[in-house]
Amino acid sequence: MAAMVRDNKEQNRFELEVEGQIAFANYRLTPQAVIITHTETPMALRGRGIASKLVKGALELIRSDGRKVIAGCSFVAVYLRRHPEYRDLAA
């Protein structure tokens, strides 16, 4: 899968398009951090690691913007615990 995560600033969400469907992670901005409030993967795409790819891409975008992240949903919290390479992003 060569798809890339994009930041849809108009809808305040990170998106990953796969097979014509969109997995997304809603967020809210604070002056220093991005609060990811909800992640959702279409039913047909579940169980294939799409949500993990989405969160990884979102974290890379957050890092490139020089921001921190706050896990406002359980999936992101678990992802951050399992991937120590992103611990520096935790606000």
N, CA, C and O atoms as a GROMACS GRO file, in nm:
protein
  364
    1MET      N    1   0.085  -0.118   0.000
    1MET     CA    2   0.000   0.000   0.000
    1MET      C    3   0.089   0.123   0.000
    1MET      O    4   0.165   0.146   0.095
    2ALA      N    5   0.081   0.201  -0.104
    2ALA     CA    6   0.165   0.320  -0.117
    2ALA      C    7   0.091   0.447  -0.079
    2ALA      O    8   0.141   0.558  -0.101
    3ALA      N    9  -0.028   0.433  -0.024
    3ALA     CA   10  -0.108   0.551   0.011
    3ALA      C   11  -0.039   0.631   0.121
    3ALA      O   12   0.034   0.576   0.204
    4MET      N   13  -0.065   0.760   0.120
    4MET     CA   14  -0.006   0.848   0.221
    4MET      C   15  -0.116   0.914   0.303
    4MET      O   16  -0.225   0.942   0.255
    5VAL      N   17  -0.084   0.936   0.429
    5VAL     CA   18  -0.177   1.005   0.518
    5VAL      C   19  -0.174   1.153   0.484
    5VAL      O   20  -0.067   1.211   0.464
    6ARG      N   21  -0.291   1.213   0.479
    6ARG     CA   22  -0.300   1.357   0.452
    6ARG      C   23  -0.373   1.424   0.568
    6ARG      O   24  -0.453   1.362   0.639
    7ASP      N   25  -0.345   1.551   0.585
    7ASP     CA   26  -0.410   1.631   0.688
    7ASP      C   27  -0.521   1.710   0.621
    7ASP      O   28  -0.495   1.805   0.546
    8ASN      N   29  -0.644   1.672   0.647
    8ASN     CA   30  -0.760   1.744   0.594
    8ASN      C   31  -0.794   1.852   0.696
    8ASN      O   32  -0.875   1.831   0.786
    9LYS      N   33  -0.732   1.968   0.682
    9LYS     CA   34  -0.746   2.077   0.778
    9LYS      C   35  -0.889   2.131   0.784
    9LYS      O   36  -0.932   2.178   0.889
   10GLU      N   37  -0.962   2.126   0.674
   10GLU     CA   38  -1.100   2.174   0.673
   10GLU      C   39  -1.190   2.092   0.763
   10GLU      O   40  -1.284   2.144   0.822
   11GLN      N   41  -1.162   1.962   0.772
   11GLN     CA   42  -1.245   1.874   0.854
   11GLN      C   43  -1.176   1.834   0.984
   11GLN      O   44  -1.230   1.753   1.061
   12ASN      N   45  -1.057   1.889   1.011
   12ASN     CA   46  -0.981   1.856   1.132
   12ASN      C   47  -0.964   1.706   1.149
   12ASN      O   48  -1.000   1.648   1.252
   13ARG      N   49  -0.909   1.644   1.044
   13ARG     CA   50  -0.884   1.501   1.054
   13ARG      C   51  -0.771   1.460   0.961
   13ARG      O   52  -0.750   1.518   0.855
   14PHE      N   53  -0.701   1.357   1.005
   14PHE     CA   54  -0.601   1.293   0.920
   14PHE      C   55  -0.674   1.182   0.845
   14PHE      O   56  -0.762   1.116   0.900
   15GLU      N   57  -0.637   1.163   0.718
   15GLU     CA   58  -0.707   1.066   0.635
   15GLU      C   59  -0.608   0.975   0.563
   15GLU      O   60  -0.499   1.016   0.525
   16LEU      N   61  -0.652   0.851   0.544
   16LEU     CA   62  -0.577   0.754   0.465
   16LEU      C   63  -0.677   0.685   0.374
   16LEU      O   64  -0.767   0.614   0.420
   17GLU      N   65  -0.661   0.706   0.244
   17GLU     CA   66  -0.753   0.646   0.147
   17GLU      C   67  -0.697   0.512   0.102
   17GLU      O   68  -0.582   0.501   0.060
   18VAL      N   69  -0.782   0.409   0.112
   18VAL     CA   70  -0.745   0.273   0.072
   18VAL      C   71  -0.863   0.214  -0.003
   18VAL      O   72  -0.974   0.208   0.050
   19GLU      N   73  -0.838   0.170  -0.124
   19GLU     CA   74  -0.942   0.106  -0.205
   19GLU      C   75  -1.069   0.190  -0.215
   19GLU      O   76  -1.180   0.138  -0.211
   20GLY      N   77  -1.050   0.321  -0.229
   20GLY     CA   78  -1.162   0.412  -0.246
   20GLY      C   79  -1.238   0.446  -0.117
   20GLY      O   80  -1.337   0.518  -0.121
   21GLN      N   81  -1.191   0.394  -0.005
   21GLN     CA   82  -1.253   0.424   0.124
   21GLN      C   83  -1.154   0.502   0.211
   21GLN      O   84  -1.033   0.495   0.190
   22ILE      N   85  -1.207   0.575   0.309
   22ILE     CA   86  -1.120   0.662   0.389
   22ILE      C   87  -1.126   0.623   0.536
   22ILE      O   88  -1.232   0.623   0.599
   23ALA      N   89  -1.008   0.590   0.589
   23ALA     CA   90  -0.991   0.576   0.734
   23ALA      C   91  -0.950   0.714   0.783
   23ALA      O   92  -0.878   0.786   0.714
   24PHE      N   93  -0.996   0.752   0.902
   24PHE     CA   94  -0.965   0.887   0.948
   24PHE      C   95  -0.943   0.893   1.098
   24PHE      O   96  -0.986   0.805   1.173
   25ALA      N   97  -0.874   0.998   1.139
   25ALA     CA   98  -0.851   1.028   1.280
   25ALA      C   99  -0.886   1.174   1.302
   25ALA      O  100  -0.818   1.264   1.253
   26ASN      N  101  -0.994   1.197   1.375
   26ASN     CA  102  -1.036   1.334   1.407
   26ASN      C  103  -0.940   1.395   1.509
   26ASN      O  104  -0.885   1.324   1.592
   27TYR      N  105  -0.921   1.526   1.501
   27TYR     CA  106  -0.834   1.592   1.598
   27TYR      C  107  -0.883   1.732   1.630
   27TYR      O  108  -0.962   1.792   1.558
   28ARG      N  109  -0.831   1.782   1.744
   28ARG     CA  110  -0.848   1.922   1.784
   28ARG      C  111  -0.709   1.978   1.805
   28ARG      O  112  -0.618   1.906   1.848
   29LEU      N  113  -0.692   2.105   1.776
   29LEU     CA  114  -0.563   2.170   1.793
   29LEU      C  115  -0.560   2.254   1.920
   29LEU      O  116  -0.659   2.320   1.954
   30THR      N  117  -0.447   2.251   1.988
   30THR     CA  118  -0.417   2.346   2.094
   30THR      C  119  -0.293   2.421   2.045
   30THR      O  120  -0.238   2.384   1.941
   31PRO      N  121  -0.248   2.524   2.114
   31PRO     CA  122  -0.130   2.596   2.064
   31PRO      C  123  -0.005   2.508   2.046
   31PRO      O  124   0.074   2.533   1.955
   32GLN      N  125   0.014   2.406   2.130
   32GLN     CA  126   0.133   2.323   2.120
   32GLN      C  127   0.107   2.178   2.080
   32GLN      O  128   0.200   2.107   2.042
   33ALA      N  129  -0.017   2.134   2.089
   33ALA     CA  130  -0.043   1.991   2.071
   33ALA      C  131  -0.162   1.966   1.979
   33ALA      O  132  -0.246   2.053   1.954
   34VAL      N  133  -0.166   1.843   1.929
   34VAL     CA  134  -0.278   1.792   1.852
   34VAL      C  135  -0.343   1.683   1.937
   34VAL      O  136  -0.277   1.587   1.977
   35ILE      N  137  -0.470   1.699   1.964
   35ILE     CA  138  -0.544   1.599   2.041
   35ILE      C  139  -0.619   1.511   1.941
   35ILE      O  140  -0.713   1.557   1.877
   36ILE      N  141  -0.578   1.386   1.928
   36ILE     CA  142  -0.649   1.294   1.840
   36ILE      C  143  -0.765   1.236   1.921
   36ILE      O  144  -0.744   1.164   2.019
   37THR      N  145  -0.887   1.268   1.880
   37THR     CA  146  -1.005   1.237   1.960
   37THR      C  147  -1.076   1.109   1.919
   37THR      O  148  -1.149   1.051   1.999
   38HIS      N  149  -1.056   1.064   1.795
   38HIS     CA  150  -1.131   0.948   1.748
   38HIS      C  151  -1.065   0.895   1.621
   38HIS      O  152  -1.026   0.973   1.534
   39THR      N  153  -1.051   0.764   1.611
   39THR     CA  154  -1.005   0.703   1.486
   39THR      C  155  -1.113   0.608   1.437
   39THR      O  156  -1.184   0.544   1.515
   40GLU      N  157  -1.124   0.601   1.305
   40GLU     CA  158  -1.225   0.513   1.248
   40GLU      C  159  -1.176   0.455   1.116
   40GLU      O  160  -1.122   0.525   1.031
   41THR      N  161  -1.196   0.325   1.103
   41THR     CA  162  -1.161   0.254   0.980
   41THR      C  163  -1.288   0.191   0.925
   41THR      O  164  -1.362   0.127   0.999
   42PRO      N  165  -1.314   0.208   0.795
   42PRO     CA  166  -1.432   0.144   0.737
   42PRO      C  167  -1.430  -0.007   0.762
   42PRO      O  168  -1.324  -0.069   0.762
   43MET      N  169  -1.546  -0.064   0.784
   43MET     CA  170  -1.560  -0.206   0.818
   43MET      C  171  -1.485  -0.296   0.719
   43MET      O  172  -1.420  -0.393   0.761
   44ALA      N  173  -1.493  -0.267   0.592
   44ALA     CA  174  -1.430  -0.352   0.490
   44ALA      C  175  -1.277  -0.351   0.498
   44ALA      O  176  -1.212  -0.440   0.444
   45LEU      N  177  -1.220  -0.252   0.566
   45LEU     CA  178  -1.074  -0.240   0.574
   45LEU      C  179  -1.018  -0.287   0.708
   45LEU      O  180  -0.896  -0.291   0.726
   46ARG      N  181  -1.103  -0.322   0.801
   46ARG     CA  182  -1.057  -0.358   0.935
   46ARG      C  183  -0.979  -0.488   0.936
   46ARG      O  184  -1.000  -0.577   0.853
   47GLY      N  185  -0.888  -0.498   1.032
   47GLY     CA  186  -0.809  -0.619   1.049
   47GLY      C  187  -0.690  -0.627   0.955
   47GLY      O  188  -0.628  -0.733   0.943
   48ARG      N  189  -0.656  -0.518   0.889
   48ARG     CA  190  -0.545  -0.517   0.792
   48ARG      C  191  -0.435  -0.419   0.829
   48ARG      O  192  -0.344  -0.395   0.750
   49GLY      N  193  -0.441  -0.362   0.949
   49GLY     CA  194  -0.337  -0.269   0.992
   49GLY      C  195  -0.353  -0.128   0.938
   49GLY      O  196  -0.262  -0.047   0.949
   50ILE      N  197  -0.468  -0.099   0.881
   50ILE     CA  198  -0.491   0.034   0.823
   50ILE      C  199  -0.489   0.142   0.930
   50ILE      O  200  -0.428   0.247   0.910
   51ALA      N  201  -0.554   0.118   1.042
   51ALA     CA  202  -0.557   0.218   1.150
   51ALA      C  203  -0.417   0.248   1.201
   51ALA      O  204  -0.384   0.362   1.231
   52SER      N  205  -0.334   0.145   1.212
   52SER     CA  206  -0.196   0.166   1.256
   52SER      C  207  -0.118   0.250   1.155
   52SER      O  208  -0.041   0.338   1.194
   53LYS      N  209  -0.138   0.224   1.027
   53LYS     CA  210  -0.072   0.305   0.923
   53LYS      C  211  -0.120   0.450   0.929
   53LYS      O  212  -0.042   0.543   0.912
   54LEU      N  213  -0.250   0.467   0.954
   54LEU     CA  214  -0.307   0.600   0.966
   54LEU      C  215  -0.245   0.676   1.083
   54LEU      O  216  -0.204   0.790   1.067
   55VAL      N  217  -0.239   0.612   1.199
   55VAL     CA  218  -0.185   0.679   1.317
   55VAL      C  219  -0.036   0.707   1.300
   55VAL      O  220   0.012   0.814   1.338
   56LYS      N  221   0.038   0.613   1.243
   56LYS     CA  222   0.180   0.636   1.218
   56LYS      C  223   0.200   0.758   1.128
   56LYS      O  224   0.284   0.843   1.157
   57GLY      N  225   0.124   0.766   1.021
   57GLY     CA  226   0.136   0.879   0.930
   57GLY      C  227   0.096   1.010   0.996
   57GLY      O  228   0.159   1.113   0.974
   58ALA      N  229  -0.010   1.005   1.079
   58ALA     CA  230  -0.052   1.125   1.151
   58ALA      C  231   0.058   1.171   1.246
   58ALA      O  232   0.086   1.290   1.254
   59LEU      N  233   0.119   1.078   1.317
   59LEU     CA  234   0.226   1.113   1.410
   59LEU      C  235   0.346   1.173   1.337
   59LEU      O  236   0.410   1.265   1.387
   60GLU      N  237   0.377   1.122   1.220
   60GLU     CA  238   0.487   1.179   1.140
   60GLU      C  239   0.454   1.322   1.097
   60GLU      O  240   0.541   1.409   1.100
   61LEU      N  241   0.329   1.347   1.059
   61LEU     CA  242   0.289   1.483   1.021
   61LEU      C  243   0.296   1.576   1.142
   61LEU      O  244   0.340   1.690   1.131
   62ILE      N  245   0.251   1.527   1.257
   62ILE     CA  246   0.256   1.607   1.380
   62ILE      C  247   0.401   1.640   1.415
   62ILE      O  248   0.432   1.753   1.451
   63ARG      N  249   0.488   1.541   1.404
   63ARG     CA  250   0.630   1.562   1.433
   63ARG      C  251   0.690   1.666   1.338
   63ARG      O  252   0.766   1.753   1.380
   64SER      N  253   0.656   1.657   1.210
   64SER     CA  254   0.713   1.750   1.112
   64SER      C  255   0.666   1.893   1.135
   64SER      O  256   0.733   1.988   1.095
   65ASP      N  257   0.550   1.909   1.201
   65ASP     CA  258   0.500   2.042   1.235
   65ASP      C  259   0.555   2.094   1.368
   65ASP      O  260   0.526   2.206   1.408
   66GLY      N  261   0.637   2.011   1.436
   66GLY     CA  262   0.695   2.053   1.562
   66GLY      C  263   0.597   2.057   1.678
   66GLY      O  264   0.618   2.129   1.776
   67ARG      N  265   0.490   1.979   1.667
   67ARG     CA  266   0.388   1.975   1.771
   67ARG      C  267   0.401   1.849   1.855
   67ARG      O  268   0.478   1.758   1.821
   68LYS      N  269   0.325   1.844   1.962
   68LYS     CA  270   0.312   1.726   2.046
   68LYS      C  271   0.175   1.665   2.019
   68LYS      O  272   0.091   1.725   1.952
   69VAL      N  273   0.153   1.545   2.073
   69VAL     CA  274   0.025   1.478   2.055
   69VAL      C  275  -0.032   1.440   2.191
   69VAL      O  276   0.041   1.405   2.284
   70ILE      N  277  -0.163   1.448   2.199
   70ILE     CA  278  -0.237   1.400   2.315
   70ILE      C  279  -0.332   1.292   2.265
   70ILE      O  280  -0.414   1.316   2.176
   71ALA      N  281  -0.321   1.173   2.324
   71ALA     CA  282  -0.407   1.062   2.283
   71ALA      C  283  -0.543   1.077   2.348
   71ALA      O  284  -0.559   1.050   2.468
   72GLY      N  285  -0.640   1.121   2.272
   72GLY     CA  286  -0.776   1.137   2.321
   72GLY      C  287  -0.863   1.018   2.288
   72GLY      O  288  -0.983   1.020   2.317
   73CYS      N  289  -0.806   0.916   2.226
   73CYS     CA  290  -0.881   0.793   2.200
   73CYS      C  291  -0.793   0.674   2.236
   73CYS      O  292  -0.671   0.683   2.232
   74SER      N  293  -0.855   0.566   2.270
   74SER     CA  294  -0.782   0.450   2.321
   74SER      C  295  -0.688   0.389   2.217
   74SER      O  296  -0.581   0.341   2.253
   75PHE      N  297  -0.726   0.391   2.090
   75PHE     CA  298  -0.640   0.331   1.989
   75PHE      C  299  -0.506   0.404   1.982
   75PHE      O  300  -0.401   0.341   1.974
   76VAL      N  301  -0.510   0.535   1.984
   76VAL     CA  302  -0.386   0.615   1.979
   76VAL      C  303  -0.304   0.594   2.106
   76VAL      O  304  -0.181   0.585   2.100
   77ALA      N  305  -0.370   0.586   2.221
   77ALA     CA  306  -0.299   0.563   2.347
   77ALA      C  307  -0.223   0.429   2.343
   77ALA      O  308  -0.107   0.422   2.382
   78VAL      N  309  -0.289   0.325   2.295
   78VAL     CA  310  -0.225   0.194   2.285
   78VAL      C  311  -0.111   0.198   2.182
   78VAL      O  312  -0.004   0.143   2.206
   79TYR      N  313  -0.133   0.264   2.071
   79TYR     CA  314  -0.029   0.275   1.968
   79TYR      C  315   0.096   0.342   2.026
   79TYR      O  316   0.207   0.295   2.002
   80LEU      N  317   0.078   0.450   2.099
   80LEU     CA  318   0.192   0.520   2.157
   80LEU      C  319   0.265   0.433   2.258
   80LEU      O  320   0.388   0.438   2.266
   81ARG      N  321   0.192   0.353   2.336
   81ARG     CA  322   0.258   0.262   2.431
   81ARG      C  323   0.339   0.155   2.360
   81ARG      O  324   0.445   0.115   2.408
   82ARG      N  325   0.290   0.109   2.246
   82ARG     CA  326   0.357   0.000   2.173
   82ARG      C  327   0.470   0.048   2.082
   82ARG      O  328   0.549  -0.033   2.033
   83HIS      N  329   0.479   0.178   2.060
   83HIS     CA  330   0.578   0.231   1.967
   83HIS      C  331   0.661   0.341   2.036
   83HIS      O  332   0.631   0.460   2.025
   84PRO      N  333   0.764   0.297   2.108
   84PRO     CA  334   0.845   0.394   2.185
   84PRO      C  335   0.912   0.500   2.099
   84PRO      O  336   0.952   0.604   2.152
   85GLU      N  337   0.926   0.478   1.971
   85GLU     CA  338   0.987   0.576   1.884
   85GLU      C  339   0.906   0.706   1.875
   85GLU      O  340   0.955   0.807   1.825
   86TYR      N  341   0.781   0.702   1.923
   86TYR     CA  342   0.697   0.822   1.922
   86TYR      C  343   0.673   0.881   2.061
   86TYR      O  344   0.594   0.974   2.075
   87ARG      N  345   0.740   0.828   2.161
   87ARG     CA  346   0.720   0.878   2.298
   87ARG      C  347   0.757   1.024   2.312
   87ARG      O  348   0.699   1.095   2.394
   88ASP      N  349   0.852   1.071   2.232
   88ASP     CA  350   0.893   1.212   2.239
   88ASP      C  351   0.780   1.307   2.198
   88ASP      O  352   0.787   1.426   2.227
   89LEU      N  353   0.679   1.256   2.132
   89LEU     CA  354   0.568   1.338   2.087
   89LEU      C  355   0.460   1.356   2.193
   89LEU      O  356   0.377   1.446   2.182
   90ALA      N  357   0.461   1.272   2.295
   90ALA     CA  358   0.355   1.278   2.397
   90ALA      C  359   0.360   1.409   2.474
   90ALA      O  360   0.464   1.448   2.525
   91ALA      N  361   0.245   1.475   2.481
   91ALA     CA  362   0.237   1.603   2.554
   91ALA      C  363   0.205   1.577   2.700
   91ALA      O  364   0.193   1.671   2.778
   0.00000   0.00000   0.00000
